[in-house]
Each structure stands twice: as structure tokens, then as C-alpha cells.
Amino acid sequence: MFTGLCAFPLTPLAGDDVDETALVRLVARCVDAGVDNISVLGSTGIYTYLLRGERRKVVEAAVDAAQGTPVVAGVGAMRTRDVLDCVEDAQAAGASGLLLAPVSYQRLSEDEVYRLYCDVSSASDLPIAVYDNPATTGFTFSDELHGRIAELPGIASIKFPPPGPGQAAERIASLRAAVPGGVSLGVSGDWAAVEALLAGCDVWYSVIAGLFPKTARAIVDLAHTGRGDQTGQVGQTGQGDLALEASAALGPVWELFRTYGSLRVAATMAEVLGFVEAPCLPRPLKSLDGEGRTRVEEALRLSGLGA
């Protein structure tokens, strides 16, 4: 299930409530574009800012709108008790998989994180993607820990942070050596996706696909075809080059993701284009204003996404 293109839509708010109408519209765009699965309640889905009932409502609405496209639900929370509550709700709502990050305020040890995944693995039959996002969780997985967790029943994928330029193949090889062969590897950090896909990554965990799924779908398809074109080096021939060019065309957006963080940029783009009402983020978070908003508008124009 964790292969191809996984889209991460925003969870837009209207006032202090989840804007289900806008959420359903975003999910429907993903379905129409043919994404392989839809992950709600990831970082872009502001899961840490929502109450249990709000999270359950998001999963229920997404599953209904997805029309059979698998929906993955983020279940991370500070306490294991609350994680397991979210797992129970996700299963009841019809989610097809789980996305679990080690959320904490006090820094977690490797053993505490391992026990968290043991508890969730024991509590659910749904496939689980390990959410490795040190920039937001403050926890860095070692490859040895990835290997231990990946041996647990139900662990199906690892969502790893973007490698540096030119380092995707080495990072993928390192992870492949640490985890069982049936565990898929997926890259986050949209700007690094094409290099990782061409290097053999199984899935793109994509923020931009939550807003512009057709654009992301086209890039993934080019990269998958281009992977077969490879003659030993990334992007040397045919479709692989086209995938790299398509990603490069989105360079102004990738620059903003790295500067402001993908959540605020995605929220601002959604507001600018009228996909959601403004403001769509929970206070104290804010979408971009002033120079940042002007840069988003310019990036949409330069990349062609605003057309």
C-alpha cells in the first residue's frame, strides 16, 4: 500500500472548527488525480493541534471522500494512551493504514520509541508507516532502531527525511540494509523526491500533492519510467531527465518550503488560490503575510501552479 504517491492534504479550519467542506474538496482533488493513497493528520494535517474528536472527524470525512483510495491516518500523540485512542478511532473510521511519529515534549530515548511502536503494533492489524521527522519531533532514528522497529508485525514503511543533494542513493542503500525487504521506503521533503525516486525509493510522501496532486502524479510517473531508463547515473536519460526538469520547475516553491516550512507555505497557497478560507491554521500558527505572502504569490506564478 505504501508505494507511488502519497498526498498529504491540509486540515483546514474555519474559525476554531475543522472545515470539513474544504477538507473534502482537497481529498477529492487527490482522488481525481489518481494518487495512490491519501495521508491525513500528518504534519500538514496539523494533527498535534487537534482534539481526539476533531481527528476522528477528519479521518471519517476523508475516508468518505476518498471513494476507495486508501486513507492513512496520523496517530501520533504525546502519550501512548492517546495514540492508542487515535488508532482505535482510525480503524473504526475505515482508515487503511497508520502513520506514527514519536511525539514528545520531553526528549524520548530509543527504548521509549521502540516500546511505542511495539504497543501500536500489538494494538492494530493496520499497516504502519514510521514517521521519521526529526525537524518537528526532535527525535532522530538510528538505522539500528529502524531495523528493530521494522521487524515488528505491521510495520510496512519508513518515511524518512530528505537526504542532501546527491546523497539519496547512499541513504536508501543504508536503510535497505537495515530493514526487511518488504518494508517500503518513502521520502519526504518535496524538493528531494525525484532524486530519491530515481534512486529506487518506493513512495513520495508529498505535501505539494495535497494541493496540486496532478502535478505530483505526473512527476512520479516520469520518475518511475525514468528509473528504467537509467544507465548508471541519476537523470542521465529520457524520462528521468524530464522528472528532474519538472521538479526543477517547482524550484521557487521548494525554496519557500525550506525557508518558511511546508505547512505555512501550503496553507498560504491554499488561501491565495481560494481552496480554503483564510485564516485556515489554528492559532497561534499563522499563514504567511507581507513579504512571505508576496513570495508565495510569485512562486505560484513562476511555477505555473497558480494558473
N, C-alpha and C positions, 0 to 999 in steps of 0.2 A: 504493500500500500504506500509506503514512503519512497516513492520514486517520481521522477519527472519534475513537475512544477507544483509547489505548494504555496498557495496565496494566503497572505496574512491581511485580512481587511481590518480597518479601524473598527473600534466600537464607539460610534458617535453618540454624544449626549445631546439632549435638548433640555436646557436647564440642568437640573440635577438628575434627570432620569435617562435611561438608555433610550435612544431614538430608534425604536425597532423598525420604523418605516425606512429610515435611511440605511440601517444595517441590512435590511432585506434587499434594498436596491444594490448595495455593494456586493452582497453574496450573489445576487442574480447576474451581475456583470461577470463574475468569476465563472459561473456555470456556463453562460453563453460563450465564453472564450475557450471552454474546454480544459480548464486547469485540472490537474489530477487529484488534488484534494485541497480543502479549504481549512485553514487553521485559525480558529477564533480564540480570543483570550491569550494571545501571545503578547509580547511587549507592545506591539502596535495596537493590540486589542485591550490595552490598559487593565489587564487582569488584576494587578495589585491594588487598583483603585476602586474595585467593585466589591459590593457585598455578595454574600452567597446567593441570595435570591436573584440579584441582578445577573450574576454569572450564569445561573441556571436559565434565566430568561434568554440570555444571548445564545446559549447552545440550542435551546428549543427553537428559537426563531431561525437560526442558521440551518439547522437540520431540515426544518420545514421548507426553507427557501432553496436548499441545495438540490432538491429533486434527484436524490440518489448519488450525487457526488459526495464522496466521503468527507465527513467533517471531523477534524481533530480538535479536541478541546484542551486548552491550557488549564492545568490543575494545580499549579504552584501556589503555595501559601506559606506563611511563616511557621505554623505548627502542623505537625503530621496529622493531628486530628482534623484540622480544617482541610488539608489536602485530601484526606480520605472522604470527607463530606463532598468535596467537589468531584471526586472520582465517582462516587455513588450517583450524584446528580447527572454527570455527563453520560453515564451508562443508561440511566433512566430516560434521558432526553434523546437517546439514539445516536450518540457520537460513535464514530468508527475507530477512534484512536485517542491517545492521550499525549500531551506534551508537558513534560515536567522539568522545571528548573528548581535548583536548590535555593529557595528564597530565604533570606535571613536578615536580621539586624545585628546579632552577634555573629562574628565570623565562624563558619562551620568547619569542623575537621573532616578529613577524608572518611573516617569511620562513621561520622554522623550522616554524611551524604550517602554513603553506601547503605546504611540502615534505612534511610528514607526510601531509596529505590527498592530495597527488599520489602518494605511494608506495602508499597503501592503494587509491586509485582505480585504479592500474595493476595491482594485485595481485589484484583481485577483480571479478567481474561482479555481485556483490550490491549492491542499492541501499543507500546510506549516509545516515544521519542525522547531521548535525553537532550535536554536543552542546556547546552554549554555556552553561556553568555557572561563571561567574567566582567564585561564592561558594566552590566547592570546588577549582577548578583554579588560581585566581589569575590566569587569563588572560582578558582582555576582548577580544572580537572587535569590530573596527570594521565598519561596514556595507560599507566598501570591500573588506575582507578577505572578508566573507561573499560578496560578489559574485564575487570572483576564485575562491574555492573552489567556489561553486555552478556555475561554468562547467565544472568538471571532470566527466568521464564518471562516471556512477553516483551523483552527489550528488543526493539525492531529497528531503531535508527538512532544516529547521533547527529545532532545539529551543531556543527562546530563553527567557531568564529572565523572571519575572513583571514586567510593567510596573507602575508605580504606579497607584493608583486614578484612573480617568478618562483614562488615557493609552494604553489598548490600541489604539484605532483609529489613533492617530498612530504608535505603534510598528510596527504591522502595515503601514501605508502606507509607512513608511520602508524596511522590509525588502522589501516588494513592489517598490519602485522599484530596489532594489539587486540582486535576484536574478532569474534567468529564471522565466517564468511557470509552468513545470512543477514547480518546487520547492515542496513544501508547507511551510507554516509551522505550528509547533506550540508551544503554551505549556506551560511548567512553572510550578510554584508553584500548588498546587491552588486556593488562595483567589482567584486571579486568572483562573481558567479561564473562567467563564461570561461575564464581560465580554469576554474575548478571543474566545470562540466567537461571541458575538453581533456582534462587530465584524468577523467574517469569517475568523477563524483556522481552519485546516483540521483540526487534531488537538489533543486534550488529552493530553499526556504526564503520566499521573496516578499519584501514589503511592497515594492512597486507593483507587483501582481495584484495586490489588494485594491489598487486604484486603476491600473492600466493592464489588465490581465491579457488582452490580446497582444500587446507589445511584448510582454514577458513570454507568452506562449510561443511567439514567432522566434524569439531568441533561443529558447530551449530547443525548439525543433531544429534550428540551424546548427546548434552546438552538438546535438545528438547525431545528426547526419555528418557534421564535420569531424566528429570523433573517428568515424570510419574512414575519413579522408586522410587521417594523419599519416605522415611518413616518418615520424620520429620526433617532431618538434611541434609544440602547440601552434596552431594557427598558420601552418605553412601552406595549406592548400584549401581550395574550394569553400565549402560551407563553413568550415571553421573560421576562415577569414571573415566571412560575412557575419558570423555571430559576433566576432570581436568588433567589427565595424558597427554593428547595431548597438552593442553595449557602449562603444565609444561615443556614439551619437547622444547617449544619455549622460555624457560626462558632466554637464552643468548640474544635473540632478544629483549625481554621485558626490560631487564636490560639496553640495549643500548637506547631504546626509552625513558626510564626515565632519562638517563644520558645526551643524546645529543638532545632529541626531535625527534619525529617520522618523521618529514619531512626530516631532513638531513640524518637520517638513511635509510629511504626508498629510497631517491634519490641515496645514495651511493650504496645500494644493487642493485638498477636498473642499475647503471653504471657498477658495478663489474660483473653482470651477462649478460651484453650486451643487456638489454631490451631497453635502451636508450643510446644516445650518451653522452659523457662527454665533458664539464660540462652541466648539464641539468637544473640547477637552475638559476634564474635571479640574476645578481649582485645587491647588494653586497653579497647576500647569496652564500654560498659555500657548496658543499657536503664535506664529511669528508676526510681528508688526514692524512698521518703519522700514529700515533698510532690509531686514530679513525678508519681509513680505515682498518688497520690490524685487529682491534677488530671486525669490520663488517664481514670481510672475515672469521674469526674464528667462529663467531656466525652462519654464514650461514653453515659452515661445521658441527658444533656441533648439530645444529637443524635439519640438513638434508634438509634444503631449497635450498642449493646450488647444490644438486645432479642433 
